Amino acid sequence: MQQRRRVVVLVLALSLVLTTGCWDRTELNELAIVLASGSDWSEDGQYELSDQIAIPAQLSSGQS
């Protein structure tokens, strides 16, 4: 029983080590972060959605 527990702990520890990493990371300057979202009915009866989005690459370089 104790042997089996050791094997399970070893397999879990190895899976934690092998599955972590940066193989699919997304760089901060490639993201667009939604700060606010709103919805409204337009004058012609259509449903209208709007978002306020911050793009970190433009914020850090001073562009607007």
PDB file of N, CA, C and O in Angstrom:
ATOM      1  N   MET A   1       0.823  -1.200   0.000  1.00  0.00           N
ATOM      2  CA  MET A   1       0.000   0.000   0.000  1.00  0.00           C
ATOM      3  C   MET A   1       0.867   1.264   0.000  1.00  0.00           C
ATOM      4  O   MET A   1       0.592   2.219  -0.726  1.00  0.00           O
ATOM      5  N   GLN A   2       1.907   1.250   0.820  1.00  0.00           N
ATOM      6  CA  GLN A   2       2.785   2.415   0.877  1.00  0.00           C
ATOM      7  C   GLN A   2       3.588   2.565  -0.424  1.00  0.00           C
ATOM      8  O   GLN A   2       3.895   3.679  -0.848  1.00  0.00           O
ATOM      9  N   GLN A   3       3.919   1.447  -1.038  1.00  0.00           N
ATOM     10  CA  GLN A   3       4.609   1.476  -2.325  1.00  0.00           C
ATOM     11  C   GLN A   3       3.732   2.142  -3.381  1.00  0.00           C
ATOM     12  O   GLN A   3       4.208   2.942  -4.186  1.00  0.00           O
ATOM     13  N   ARG A   4       2.457   1.803  -3.368  1.00  0.00           N
ATOM     14  CA  ARG A   4       1.522   2.381  -4.340  1.00  0.00           C
ATOM     15  C   ARG A   4       1.386   3.895  -4.120  1.00  0.00           C
ATOM     16  O   ARG A   4       1.318   4.659  -5.083  1.00  0.00           O
ATOM     17  N   ARG A   5       1.346   4.312  -2.887  1.00  0.00           N
ATOM     18  CA  ARG A   5       1.239   5.744  -2.565  1.00  0.00           C
ATOM     19  C   ARG A   5       2.467   6.490  -3.070  1.00  0.00           C
ATOM     20  O   ARG A   5       2.351   7.597  -3.597  1.00  0.00           O
ATOM     21  N   ARG A   6       3.630   5.893  -2.912  1.00  0.00           N
ATOM     22  CA  ARG A   6       4.850   6.536  -3.405  1.00  0.00           C
ATOM     23  C   ARG A   6       4.823   6.685  -4.922  1.00  0.00           C
ATOM     24  O   ARG A   6       5.227   7.716  -5.459  1.00  0.00           O
ATOM     25  N   VAL A   7       4.350   5.662  -5.600  1.00  0.00           N
ATOM     26  CA  VAL A   7       4.270   5.716  -7.055  1.00  0.00           C
ATOM     27  C   VAL A   7       3.290   6.803  -7.483  1.00  0.00           C
ATOM     28  O   VAL A   7       3.577   7.556  -8.414  1.00  0.00           O
ATOM     29  N   VAL A   8       2.149   6.898  -6.824  1.00  0.00           N
ATOM     30  CA  VAL A   8       1.162   7.921  -7.162  1.00  0.00           C
ATOM     31  C   VAL A   8       1.739   9.313  -6.928  1.00  0.00           C
ATOM     32  O   VAL A   8       1.578  10.195  -7.771  1.00  0.00           O
ATOM     33  N   VAL A   9       2.399   9.521  -5.813  1.00  0.00           N
ATOM     34  CA  VAL A   9       3.007  10.815  -5.517  1.00  0.00           C
ATOM     35  C   VAL A   9       4.090  11.139  -6.543  1.00  0.00           C
ATOM     36  O   VAL A   9       4.200  12.284  -6.982  1.00  0.00           O
ATOM     37  N   LEU A  10       4.878  10.161  -6.924  1.00  0.00           N
ATOM     38  CA  LEU A  10       5.931  10.373  -7.911  1.00  0.00           C
ATOM     39  C   LEU A  10       5.337  10.737  -9.275  1.00  0.00           C
ATOM     40  O   LEU A  10       5.829  11.644  -9.945  1.00  0.00           O
ATOM     41  N   VAL A  11       4.294  10.039  -9.678  1.00  0.00           N
ATOM     42  CA  VAL A  11       3.652  10.334 -10.957  1.00  0.00           C
ATOM     43  C   VAL A  11       3.038  11.728 -10.940  1.00  0.00           C
ATOM     44  O   VAL A  11       3.164  12.467 -11.916  1.00  0.00           O
ATOM     45  N   LEU A  12       2.375  12.099  -9.844  1.00  0.00           N
ATOM     46  CA  LEU A  12       1.803  13.438  -9.738  1.00  0.00           C
ATOM     47  C   LEU A  12       2.887  14.512  -9.764  1.00  0.00           C
ATOM     48  O   LEU A  12       2.725  15.535 -10.431  1.00  0.00           O
ATOM     49  N   ALA A  13       3.977  14.294  -9.055  1.00  0.00           N
ATOM     50  CA  ALA A  13       5.068  15.269  -9.040  1.00  0.00           C
ATOM     51  C   ALA A  13       5.676  15.416 -10.435  1.00  0.00           C
ATOM     52  O   ALA A  13       5.961  16.531 -10.872  1.00  0.00           O
ATOM     53  N   LEU A  14       5.876  14.305 -11.132  1.00  0.00           N
ATOM     54  CA  LEU A  14       6.427  14.371 -12.486  1.00  0.00           C
ATOM     55  C   LEU A  14       5.472  15.065 -13.449  1.00  0.00           C
ATOM     56  O   LEU A  14       5.904  15.827 -14.315  1.00  0.00           O
ATOM     57  N   SER A  15       4.185  14.805 -13.302  1.00  0.00           N
ATOM     58  CA  SER A  15       3.228  15.459 -14.204  1.00  0.00           C
ATOM     59  C   SER A  15       3.183  16.959 -13.953  1.00  0.00           C
ATOM     60  O   SER A  15       3.007  17.730 -14.897  1.00  0.00           O
ATOM     61  N   LEU A  16       3.338  17.390 -12.711  1.00  0.00           N
ATOM     62  CA  LEU A  16       3.382  18.819 -12.425  1.00  0.00           C
ATOM     63  C   LEU A  16       4.611  19.480 -13.047  1.00  0.00           C
ATOM     64  O   LEU A  16       4.529  20.587 -13.579  1.00  0.00           O
ATOM     65  N   VAL A  17       5.728  18.801 -12.977  1.00  0.00           N
ATOM     66  CA  VAL A  17       6.966  19.351 -13.519  1.00  0.00           C
ATOM     67  C   VAL A  17       6.928  19.371 -15.046  1.00  0.00           C
ATOM     68  O   VAL A  17       7.379  20.334 -15.667  1.00  0.00           O
ATOM     69  N   LEU A  18       6.394  18.317 -15.646  1.00  0.00           N
ATOM     70  CA  LEU A  18       6.426  18.214 -17.101  1.00  0.00           C
ATOM     71  C   LEU A  18       5.335  19.017 -17.793  1.00  0.00           C
ATOM     72  O   LEU A  18       5.483  19.342 -18.971  1.00  0.00           O
ATOM     73  N   THR A  19       4.254  19.347 -17.114  1.00  0.00           N
ATOM     74  CA  THR A  19       3.164  20.066 -17.772  1.00  0.00           C
ATOM     75  C   THR A  19       3.232  21.574 -17.579  1.00  0.00           C
ATOM     76  O   THR A  19       2.428  22.294 -18.171  1.00  0.00           O
ATOM     77  N   THR A  20       4.139  22.064 -16.793  1.00  0.00           N
ATOM     78  CA  THR A  20       4.270  23.510 -16.632  1.00  0.00           C
ATOM     79  C   THR A  20       5.257  24.046 -17.659  1.00  0.00           C
ATOM     80  O   THR A  20       6.055  23.296 -18.221  1.00  0.00           O
ATOM     81  N   GLY A  21       5.195  25.313 -17.890  1.00  0.00           N
ATOM     82  CA  GLY A  21       6.129  25.916 -18.823  1.00  0.00           C
ATOM     83  C   GLY A  21       5.490  27.022 -19.629  1.00  0.00           C
ATOM     84  O   GLY A  21       4.364  27.440 -19.357  1.00  0.00           O
ATOM     85  N   CYS A  22       6.210  27.485 -20.609  1.00  0.00           N
ATOM     86  CA  CYS A  22       5.776  28.632 -21.403  1.00  0.00           C
ATOM     87  C   CYS A  22       5.572  28.264 -22.860  1.00  0.00           C
ATOM     88  O   CYS A  22       5.718  29.129 -23.723  1.00  0.00           O
ATOM     89  N   TRP A  23       5.250  27.050 -23.165  1.00  0.00           N
ATOM     90  CA  TRP A  23       5.148  26.610 -24.553  1.00  0.00           C
ATOM     91  C   TRP A  23       4.015  27.282 -25.312  1.00  0.00           C
ATOM     92  O   TRP A  23       4.070  27.352 -26.540  1.00  0.00           O
ATOM     93  N   ASP A  24       2.990  27.780 -24.629  1.00  0.00           N
ATOM     94  CA  ASP A  24       1.893  28.441 -25.342  1.00  0.00           C
ATOM     95  C   ASP A  24       1.590  29.815 -24.753  1.00  0.00           C
ATOM     96  O   ASP A  24       0.445  30.267 -24.763  1.00  0.00           O
ATOM     97  N   ARG A  25       2.593  30.450 -24.258  1.00  0.00           N
ATOM     98  CA  ARG A  25       2.383  31.734 -23.599  1.00  0.00           C
ATOM     99  C   ARG A  25       1.937  32.803 -24.597  1.00  0.00           C
ATOM    100  O   ARG A  25       2.250  32.737 -25.785  1.00  0.00           O
ATOM    101  N   THR A  26       1.217  33.768 -24.094  1.00  0.00           N
ATOM    102  CA  THR A  26       0.816  34.928 -24.885  1.00  0.00           C
ATOM    103  C   THR A  26       1.496  36.143 -24.283  1.00  0.00           C
ATOM    104  O   THR A  26       1.318  36.453 -23.106  1.00  0.00           O
ATOM    105  N   GLU A  27       2.262  36.812 -25.091  1.00  0.00           N
ATOM    106  CA  GLU A  27       2.975  37.986 -24.608  1.00  0.00           C
ATOM    107  C   GLU A  27       1.989  39.095 -24.250  1.00  0.00           C
ATOM    108  O   GLU A  27       0.918  39.199 -24.846  1.00  0.00           O
ATOM    109  N   LEU A  28       2.355  39.909 -23.286  1.00  0.00           N
ATOM    110  CA  LEU A  28       1.493  40.986 -22.836  1.00  0.00           C
ATOM    111  C   LEU A  28       1.179  41.968 -23.954  1.00  0.00           C
ATOM    112  O   LEU A  28       0.069  42.497 -24.024  1.00  0.00           O
ATOM    113  N   ASN A  29       2.143  42.214 -24.824  1.00  0.00           N
ATOM    114  CA  ASN A  29       1.906  43.174 -25.904  1.00  0.00           C
ATOM    115  C   ASN A  29       1.034  42.602 -27.023  1.00  0.00           C
ATOM    116  O   ASN A  29       0.712  43.322 -27.968  1.00  0.00           O
ATOM    117  N   GLU A  30       0.644  41.328 -26.943  1.00  0.00           N
ATOM    118  CA  GLU A  30      -0.252  40.722 -27.921  1.00  0.00           C
ATOM    119  C   GLU A  30      -1.686  40.631 -27.410  1.00  0.00           C
ATOM    120  O   GLU A  30      -2.567  40.151 -28.123  1.00  0.00           O
ATOM    121  N   LEU A  31      -1.926  41.083 -26.191  1.00  0.00           N
ATOM    122  CA  LEU A  31      -3.241  40.982 -25.577  1.00  0.00           C
ATOM    123  C   LEU A  31      -4.067  42.243 -25.808  1.00  0.00           C
ATOM    124  O   LEU A  31      -3.523  43.317 -26.067  1.00  0.00           O
ATOM    125  N   ALA A  32      -5.356  42.103 -25.714  1.00  0.00           N
ATOM    126  CA  ALA A  32      -6.280  43.230 -25.663  1.00  0.00           C
ATOM    127  C   ALA A  32      -7.172  42.973 -24.453  1.00  0.00           C
ATOM    128  O   ALA A  32      -7.865  41.956 -24.410  1.00  0.00           O
ATOM    129  N   ILE A  33      -7.170  43.855 -23.486  1.00  0.00           N
ATOM    130  CA  ILE A  33      -7.878  43.652 -22.224  1.00  0.00           C
ATOM    131  C   ILE A  33      -9.150  44.486 -22.231  1.00  0.00           C
ATOM    132  O   ILE A  33      -9.104  45.701 -22.427  1.00  0.00           O
ATOM    133  N   VAL A  34     -10.284  43.831 -22.016  1.00  0.00           N
ATOM    134  CA  VAL A  34     -11.572  44.526 -21.981  1.00  0.00           C
ATOM    135  C   VAL A  34     -11.718  45.178 -20.607  1.00  0.00           C
ATOM    136  O   VAL A  34     -11.730  44.488 -19.587  1.00  0.00           O
ATOM    137  N   LEU A  35     -11.827  46.505 -20.583  1.00  0.00           N
ATOM    138  CA  LEU A  35     -11.979  47.245 -19.336  1.00  0.00           C
ATOM    139  C   LEU A  35     -13.440  47.437 -18.969  1.00  0.00           C
ATOM    140  O   LEU A  35     -13.804  47.376 -17.794  1.00  0.00           O
ATOM    141  N   ALA A  36     -14.275  47.668 -19.967  1.00  0.00           N
ATOM    142  CA  ALA A  36     -15.696  47.901 -19.716  1.00  0.00           C
ATOM    143  C   ALA A  36     -16.492  47.409 -20.911  1.00  0.00           C
ATOM    144  O   ALA A  36     -15.983  47.341 -22.030  1.00  0.00           O
ATOM    145  N   SER A  37     -17.747  47.067 -20.659  1.00  0.00           N
ATOM    146  CA  SER A  37     -18.621  46.595 -21.720  1.00  0.00           C
ATOM    147  C   SER A  37     -20.007  47.168 -21.476  1.00  0.00           C
ATOM    148  O   SER A  37     -20.440  47.304 -20.332  1.00  0.00           O
ATOM    149  N   GLY A  38     -20.702  47.502 -22.558  1.00  0.00           N
ATOM    150  CA  GLY A  38     -22.035  48.072 -22.416  1.00  0.00           C
ATOM    151  C   GLY A  38     -22.953  47.592 -23.520  1.00  0.00           C
ATOM    152  O   GLY A  38     -22.493  47.180 -24.585  1.00  0.00           O
ATOM    153  N   SER A  39     -24.250  47.645 -23.266  1.00  0.00           N
ATOM    154  CA  SER A  39     -25.229  47.259 -24.274  1.00  0.00           C
ATOM    155  C   SER A  39     -26.377  48.256 -24.251  1.00  0.00           C
ATOM    156  O   SER A  39     -26.695  48.838 -23.214  1.00  0.00           O
ATOM    157  N   ASP A  40     -26.998  48.444 -25.429  1.00  0.00           N
ATOM    158  CA  ASP A  40     -28.062  49.430 -25.546  1.00  0.00           C
ATOM    159  C   ASP A  40     -28.881  49.120 -26.791  1.00  0.00           C
ATOM    160  O   ASP A  40     -28.428  48.405 -27.686  1.00  0.00           O
ATOM    161  N   TRP A  41     -30.087  49.664 -26.837  1.00  0.00           N
ATOM    162  CA  TRP A  41     -30.920  49.582 -28.039  1.00  0.00           C
ATOM    163  C   TRP A  41     -30.654  50.835 -28.860  1.00  0.00           C
ATOM    164  O   TRP A  41     -30.699  51.943 -28.326  1.00  0.00           O
ATOM    165  N   SER A  42     -30.381  50.679 -30.138  1.00  0.00           N
ATOM    166  CA  SER A  42     -30.167  51.834 -31.002  1.00  0.00           C
ATOM    167  C   SER A  42     -31.515  52.393 -31.446  1.00  0.00           C
ATOM    168  O   SER A  42     -32.558  51.799 -31.175  1.00  0.00           O
ATOM    169  N   GLU A  43     -31.490  53.530 -32.125  1.00  0.00           N
ATOM    170  CA  GLU A  43     -32.723  54.194 -32.544  1.00  0.00           C
ATOM    171  C   GLU A  43     -33.500  53.384 -33.574  1.00  0.00           C
ATOM    172  O   GLU A  43     -34.721  53.503 -33.669  1.00  0.00           O
ATOM    173  N   ASP A  44     -32.794  52.561 -34.346  1.00  0.00           N
ATOM    174  CA  ASP A  44     -33.493  51.751 -35.353  1.00  0.00           C
ATOM    175  C   ASP A  44     -33.907  50.376 -34.820  1.00  0.00           C
ATOM    176  O   ASP A  44     -34.261  49.495 -35.603  1.00  0.00           O
ATOM    177  N   GLY A  45     -33.868  50.184 -33.502  1.00  0.00           N
ATOM    178  CA  GLY A  45     -34.347  48.957 -32.876  1.00  0.00           C
ATOM    179  C   GLY A  45     -33.348  47.819 -32.820  1.00  0.00           C
ATOM    180  O   GLY A  45     -33.707  46.699 -32.456  1.00  0.00           O
ATOM    181  N   GLN A  46     -32.110  48.083 -33.170  1.00  0.00           N
ATOM    182  CA  GLN A  46     -31.077  47.050 -33.125  1.00  0.00           C
ATOM    183  C   GLN A  46     -30.405  47.056 -31.753  1.00  0.00           C
ATOM    184  O   GLN A  46     -30.299  48.096 -31.103  1.00  0.00           O
ATOM    185  N   TYR A  47     -29.961  45.896 -31.334  1.00  0.00           N
ATOM    186  CA  TYR A  47     -29.218  45.751 -30.088  1.00  0.00           C
ATOM    187  C   TYR A  47     -27.769  46.118 -30.358  1.00  0.00           C
ATOM    188  O   TYR A  47     -27.165  45.585 -31.289  1.00  0.00           O
ATOM    189  N   GLU A  48     -27.198  47.015 -29.566  1.00  0.00           N
ATOM    190  CA  GLU A  48     -25.861  47.541 -29.805  1.00  0.00           C
ATOM    191  C   GLU A  48     -24.958  47.210 -28.622  1.00  0.00           C
ATOM    192  O   GLU A  48     -25.305  47.481 -27.472  1.00  0.00           O
ATOM    193  N   LEU A  49     -23.805  46.627 -28.908  1.00  0.00           N
ATOM    194  CA  LEU A  49     -22.811  46.303 -27.891  1.00  0.00           C
ATOM    195  C   LEU A  49     -21.583  47.176 -28.089  1.00  0.00           C
ATOM    196  O   LEU A  49     -21.190  47.454 -29.222  1.00  0.00           O
ATOM    197  N   SER A  50     -20.981  47.605 -27.000  1.00  0.00           N
ATOM    198  CA  SER A  50     -19.742  48.370 -27.104  1.00  0.00           C
ATOM    199  C   SER A  50     -18.788  47.936 -25.993  1.00  0.00           C
ATOM    200  O   SER A  50     -19.211  47.599 -24.887  1.00  0.00           O
ATOM    201  N   ASP A  51     -17.511  47.950 -26.307  1.00  0.00           N
ATOM    202  CA  ASP A  51     -16.466  47.565 -25.360  1.00  0.00           C
ATOM    203  C   ASP A  51     -15.399  48.640 -25.309  1.00  0.00           C
ATOM    204  O   ASP A  51     -15.103  49.297 -26.307  1.00  0.00           O
ATOM    205  N   GLN A  52     -14.829  48.805 -24.127  1.00  0.00           N
ATOM    206  CA  GLN A  52     -13.657  49.660 -23.979  1.00  0.00           C
ATOM    207  C   GLN A  52     -12.474  48.719 -23.798  1.00  0.00           C
ATOM    208  O   GLN A  52     -12.427  47.939 -22.847  1.00  0.00           O
ATOM    209  N   ILE A  53     -11.530  48.800 -24.711  1.00  0.00           N
ATOM    210  CA  ILE A  53     -10.429  47.844 -24.744  1.00  0.00           C
ATOM    211  C   ILE A  53      -9.112  48.580 -24.568  1.00  0.00           C
ATOM    212  O   ILE A  53      -8.855  49.589 -25.224  1.00  0.00           O
ATOM    213  N   ALA A  54      -8.281  48.060 -23.671  1.00  0.00           N
ATOM    214  CA  ALA A  54      -6.916  48.582 -23.488  1.00  0.00           C
ATOM    215  C   ALA A  54      -5.951  47.629 -24.182  1.00  0.00           C
ATOM    216  O   ALA A  54      -5.974  46.421 -23.943  1.00  0.00           O
ATOM    217  N   ILE A  55      -5.110  48.179 -25.035  1.00  0.00           N
ATOM    218  CA  ILE A  55      -4.091  47.386 -25.707  1.00  0.00           C
ATOM    219  C   ILE A  55      -2.754  47.776 -25.089  1.00  0.00           C
ATOM    220  O   ILE A  55      -2.246  48.866 -25.351  1.00  0.00           O
ATOM    221  N   PRO A  56      -2.174  46.891 -24.265  1.00  0.00           N
ATOM    222  CA  PRO A  56      -0.961  47.246 -23.519  1.00  0.00           C
ATOM    223  C   PRO A  56       0.199  47.702 -24.392  1.00  0.00           C
ATOM    224  O   PRO A  56       0.989  48.540 -23.958  1.00  0.00           O
ATOM    225  N   ALA A  57       0.326  47.186 -25.589  1.00  0.00           N
ATOM    226  CA  ALA A  57       1.438  47.613 -26.459  1.00  0.00           C
ATOM    227  C   ALA A  57       1.330  49.096 -26.800  1.00  0.00           C
ATOM    228  O   ALA A  57       2.344  49.788 -26.884  1.00  0.00           O
ATOM    229  N   GLN A  58       0.115  49.584 -26.996  1.00  0.00           N
ATOM    230  CA  GLN A  58      -0.070  51.001 -27.313  1.00  0.00           C
ATOM    231  C   GLN A  58       0.021  51.869 -26.058  1.00  0.00           C
ATOM    232  O   GLN A  58       0.445  53.022 -26.133  1.00  0.00           O
ATOM    233  N   LEU A  59      -0.369  51.331 -24.923  1.00  0.00           N
ATOM    234  CA  LEU A  59      -0.278  52.104 -23.683  1.00  0.00           C
ATOM    235  C   LEU A  59       1.170  52.355 -23.279  1.00  0.00           C
ATOM    236  O   LEU A  59       1.512  53.449 -22.829  1.00  0.00           O
ATOM    237  N   SER A  60       2.017  51.347 -23.438  1.00  0.00           N
ATOM    238  CA  SER A  60       3.413  51.490 -22.996  1.00  0.00           C
ATOM    239  C   SER A  60       4.223  52.389 -23.925  1.00  0.00           C
ATOM    240  O   SER A  60       5.199  53.002 -23.491  1.00  0.00           O
ATOM    241  N   SER A  61       3.830  52.477 -25.204  1.00  0.00           N
ATOM    242  CA  SER A  61       4.597  53.300 -26.125  1.00  0.00           C
ATOM    243  C   SER A  61       4.068  54.729 -26.226  1.00  0.00           C
ATOM    244  O   SER A  61       4.656  55.561 -26.918  1.00  0.00           O
ATOM    245  N   GLY A  62       2.961  55.018 -25.539  1.00  0.00           N
ATOM    246  CA  GLY A  62       2.418  56.360 -25.550  1.00  0.00           C
ATOM    247  C   GLY A  62       1.496  56.661 -26.699  1.00  0.00           C
ATOM    248  O   GLY A  62       1.066  57.804 -26.855  1.00  0.00           O
ATOM    249  N   GLN A  63       1.173  55.665 -27.519  1.00  0.00           N
ATOM    250  CA  GLN A  63       0.240  55.880 -28.638  1.00  0.00           C
ATOM    251  C   GLN A  63      -1.178  55.859 -28.120  1.00  0.00           C
ATOM    252  O   GLN A  63      -1.441  55.313 -27.049  1.00  0.00           O
ATOM    253  N   SER A  64      -2.102  56.449 -28.872  1.00  0.00           N
ATOM    254  CA  SER A  64      -3.512  56.398 -28.476  1.00  0.00           C
ATOM    255  C   SER A  64      -4.385  55.947 -29.620  1.00  0.00           C
ATOM    256  O   SER A  64      -5.602  55.846 -29.464  1.00  0.00           O
TER     257      SER A  64
END
